[in-house]
Amino acid sequence: MTTTQQPNGQCQAITEYEDGARIIVAARTADGTHLSDIASDGTGGMVIEPQLDTQAEVDAVVADYIAKAAQIGCVPMLPGCRWTD
């Protein structure tokens, strides 16, 4: 998935986990793009990055985050999921 231009504050799905249980979303703000990891039912949101300035930054963070989740076998931002770089 890729982003499209959205009005400030509206979320746009970027990608989802293979099992479909969680979705990475982006929202434009006055400070840039805000990335969150939310449950597919719209609950349980966790901030991945509060401010990204370019599409290249968004793409890189999303790719790294999804790769890390696949590597460690859990959602990186969830409590109890332990990982180090």
Summary of the structure (lengths in Angstrom):
residues: 85
radius of gyration: 12.3
end to end distance: 25.5
largest distance: 35.2
contacts: 212
relative contact order: 0.17
helix: 21%
strand: 34%
